[in-house]
Amino acid sequence: MASARAAGALLRATRPSLLISRASVVQNRGKAWSIPATRLFTSAGGGGGGDEPSGMTGEWHTVIPRPPQPLPRPGETMETKRARLVFQTRKRGIKENDILMSLFAQKHLHELTMEQLDRFDKLLDQNDWDIFYWVSKTKDCPEEFDNDIMRMLQSLAENKDKKVLHQPDLETYGK
């Protein structure tokens, strides 16, 4: 909250016709989403009405922050990449992906080539629900992720043995 106030003060100081407030609900395709967003008010000057700041007229614009871009990791060794991917497969955002991705890592990560590790790493940078829908074949997988890694994940998700799946212990990776 302090950083939002500081950003607002900076913007007001550098551009007095711009005010910031926090918004928690954004309309998207007719549905209300509760997400962090910023509302920008651009002033045209003059008297106000409605929800404008007092004495001002203008428009409110909702700005939804972009997700952070993955960090480039030049020169990362296979061992380091595998260790990082093990962690990232266990700490997703939804439990279903925690289970599927960590089981995949336990079974296959130790045998993947650097190119396959790169493809898996790129997949893990995507939205958790998108990954889940692609792996469970609920939605069509985009062409850039329709590869050997996705087929291995989809095969794992089919759970042909009908076992109850759970997240593996860290000591069992690569065994």
N, C-alpha and C positions, 0 to 999 in steps of 0.2 A: 504494500500500500504506500509506503514511503517513497518507493521508486516511481510510482505513478504520480504522486504529488510533485516530486522533483522534476519529472518529465513535463508535467503540466506547467509548472512555474517556468521552466526553461523555454517551452514553446510560447507561453504568453509574453515572456520577455523579448523573445526574438521575433515573434509575429503576433501582435496584439489582437488580431482578428480571429485567432484560433483558441478554442477552449477545449479541455478534455474532461470527460467523465467516464466512470467505469460502467459497463453494461454487462448484465449477467444472462440475458436472454436475447437470442438472435433468431429472427425468422429465416427459415431456409426451406424452400419448397413446401410452404404451408405448415411446416412443423416448427415448434419452438424448441430450440436447443439451448441448454444451459451451459455456456462455455465462457471462458474469460475472453473479453473483447474490449476494445476501446471505442468510445464514441467521440468523434471529433465534431465540433461546432465551428463552422466557418461563418463569420459575421459579414453582413453587408452594411452594418451600421444602422442607426435609427432606432425607433421604438419597437418594443417587442410584444409578444403575446404567446400563448401556448406554453410549451416547456422550454423556450429559449431563456438564456440568462437575462436577468432584468435589464431593460433598456436596449436590447439588441435584437436584430432580426437576422435570419440566416437559415442555414440548413444543418441538420445533424447527419453525420456519415458514420456508419459502423465499419470499423476496421478489424478484421479477424487476423490475429497473428499467424504467420506461417509456421509450420513445424520446423524445429531446428534441423539443419542439414547435417548429415553424418560427417564426422571428422575424417579428413584424409589421413591415412596411416602409411606413408611411404616407408619402405624398408622393413615392414613388420615381418618377423620370422613366422614360419608355419607353427612352431610351438606356441608362440605368443598369441597368434591368431586363434588357434584352437582353444587356448585357455580363455580368451576373451569371449569367444563364441559359446563356450560352455556356460559362462556366467550369463550371457545375454539370452540363452535359451531357457534358463531357469527363472528369469525375472522379466517376464513379458508384461502383460497388462490384464490378461484374462487367464483363468486357471486352465482352460482347455488348451490354450497354446503353450502354457508352461509344461503341461504333460506331454503333448505331442512333440514339441521342439526339443525338450530335454531327453525324451526317449530316442528321438532321431540322433541327437548328439551322442548319446551313450552307445548306440549301435553302429553309427557310421562315421562319426567325426574323425576317428583315428585313421581311417582308410581313404579319406577324400584327398584328391590332389589340390594343389594351390588354386587352380582355376575353379574347381568345384567349391572350395572354401570361399572364394570371392563371390560366386553366385549365391551361396547360402547367406553370406554376410549381407549382400545387397537385398536379398529377400527379407531378412530380419529388420531392415530399415523401413519396411512398409508398415502400414496401419495393421494393428493386430486383428481387427475384424475382417479386413480384406484377406489377410493370410488365412484365417480360419475358414472363410467361405471358399477360397481357392483350394485349400487342402481337403476340405470335406466335399468338394465338387458341388457345392450349393450354387456357386456362381462360376462363370467361365474365367479361367486364368488368363491374364494378359500375355501376349506373345513373348514379352521379354522375360517372363518368369516360367514359361512353359518349357521346362527342360528336365534333365535327369534328376535334379534335386527335387523338383516338384513331384515328379512321378514316384520317387522314393518316399516322400512325405505322404502322398496320397495312398500309397500301398500300406504304409504304417497306420494311417487313419482308418482304413477299411477294417482293421482288427478282425481278420478272418477267423482267428481262434476264439473270438468272443471273450477275451480275458478282460478283467477289470484293470484298467490302466492307472498307474500312479507315477509320480515323479521319482526317478531313480536316485539312490544315494550317490553322492559325489565319488565315493571310493570305487564304484562299479563302472566308471567311464573307461571305454577302451578295452573292456574285458568280455 
